[in-house]
Amino acid sequence: MATWADFATAEPSLASAIRTLVCQYGPGLGYLATVRPDGGPRIHPVSPVITDEGLFCFVLASPKRYDLDRDGRYSLHSFPATDSDDEAYLSGRATPVTDETRITHLATLTRAADGIDWKLYELTVDVAMLVHHETPTTSTRTVWKARKSQIPRARQNGPCATAADSVQ
């Protein structure tokens, strides 16, 4: 697992492109997938926060928060772009942030409302993917995977239809 900062240092152009897609409407917008107790997927819209220090998400008391507390695995997909079919995808683990200084700083930065039962999570990055659609039938997929045994590097595939491996 890598922090957002580790990922952005290893692959700055890919991190920048993903950040641009997630934050294309101003605040971060994406779909957060979590794992239900029965193992099935659960998906909800969220407003992730990307800073130079990390990737974070405030989560209200909800089934998705209980999923993250029980099984921290997540996937995050960017909202659809208005001017292209490009897409960004991240997956990894969510861990609760307990540092009050960091929580206060991010709550102030994002104007998170006081008095609401939200919890802040930091999202690590195991896999990052960007799909850029050049034409309706041609796209390029760039995938970065965090690996303990080697220096992570992004790689590109040609058209998605011919890509042999899976990001899962």
N, C-alpha and C positions, 0 to 999 in steps of 0.2 A: 504494500500500500504506500502511496505517496500523498503528501499534502498537495494542495493546489499550488503552493509556492514551489515545491519540488518539481511538479509537473511543468509549471510555467518556466522554470529555469532550464529544464531539460529540452523543452519544445516550445519556445516562446511564440513562434508564429502560429502554431496549432492552438495554443492556449488563447492567444489573442483572437483568433477567428471564432473559437467556441464562445469566448466571453462576449464578442460582438453579437453573435446570434442569440445568446441567452438574454442579453441586455438591449436588444434591438428596439424595444419600445420604451426605454428609459430604465425603470426598475427591472430586475431580473424576473423572467417569466418562464416557467417550464412545467412539465408534468413529472411528478415524483411517483415512482413505482416502489412499493414496499412488499414484503412477504407476509401474507396472512398466517394465522396460526395453523391453518390446514395446509399450508404450503403454496396456496394459490397467490396470484398477483393482486395487488390493490393499487389503483392509480388515482392521483388527485393533482389538481393544479396548485402550484406553489410559487413563491417569489424568492428564489435563491439570491444570496448576497455574495458577490465575488469581489474580494479586495486583493491587494498585493499579498496579504498575509494568509488568505485562505478562502475556501468555499464554504458558505454557511447557509443555514435555513432555519428560520423561526417556524415552529410547528405548534399549532393550537392543540388543546386536549381533543383527541380524535382517535379513531381506529388507526390512522397512519402513524400517529405518535406512539401508540402502544406497540405497533409493529416494530418501529425503530428501537424502542426500549427493549423489546424481547429479542429481536433478530435485526441487527443493524444494517443488513444488506439493503442497498438502494440502487435504483437506476433513475437517471434524470434525463429527460428529453426536452429540447428547446421547443417553444411555441412555434408554429408554422410562420415562416417569413411571408411578408406581403408581396415582395417583389421577386422571389425565387422559391424553389423547392428545397433549398439547402437545409440541412439538419445537423444538429449537434447532439451527442449522446455521451453521458458520463455514467460510470458505475463504480461502486466501492462500498465503503462502510461509513455509517453515520455514528458519531459518538457525541454524547451530551457535553456541552461546554460548561465548565463549573467555575471558571475564572470570572469573578464579578466585574473586574475592570474591563475585560474583553466584552462581556455581555452588555455592560453599560455603554461602552463605546459603539458597538454595533447597533444597539437599540436607538441610540441618539442619531447615528449616521443614517439609519433607515426610517427614523421616526416611528419606531414600533410603539404602539400604544401601551401606556401604563395600565395596570389593573386588569389585564387580560391574561388568562392562563396559557401563556405560550412558553415554549422551551427552545433554547438555541442548540443546534447541532452543528458540528463541523463535519463536512463530507470529505472523506479521503478519495483519492482517484486511483482505481485499479486499471480501468480502461477508459480511454477517451477516443471518441470517433467524430470525424467531420465528414459529411457527404456533401460534395459540391456538384450540382447538376449543371453541366455545361449546356446541354440541350435536353429536350424532353426524353431522349433515349440514351444519352451519354452522361455518365457521372464518374467522379473520382472519389474514392473513399480513402481517408487517411486515418490509420488506427495507431494508437499508442497504448502499450500495455506495460504496467509496472511489474518488474520481475526482480526478485531478490538476487538471483544468480548472475545477472548481467546488467549492463547499462541500458536503460530503456531508450528505445529509438522509435520514432514514428516511421511508418512505411505506408506507401500508397499502392493501391490496386487500381487497375484500369476500370473499365465499366463494371458497375456493381453486379450485373447479371453474370459476369464471368469470375467473380471473386470466389476463391476456393475455400477460404476459411471463414469462421464465424467469430464475432466479437464476444460471444457468450463464453 
